Amino acid sequence: MSTDFVFGLPKDSEGNTDIVVFVDRLSTMAHLAAVSDSIDAEGTAKLFIDRLGGGEVADRLADISPATVQKQVG
């Protein structure tokens, strides 16, 4: 997973001027969220958990055996 930010955009209807981007580097899926310019590390971590971190920690452990990968990618 990688994280990046886009700063200095025009304000949206909620006053947000920035975007945080989370990219799942295995699937290459990007997850975007509008944020204010006061976002900090704690806020980013909470956003990550709220948006992408559902489930128990054990559920997020990766099984990257060849059989599992083949099943996921077809």
Secondary structure, 3 states (H helix, E strand, C coil): CEEEEECCCCCCCCCCCEEEEEEECCCCEEEEEEECCCCCHHHHHHHHHHHHCCCCHHHHCCCCCHHHHHHHHC
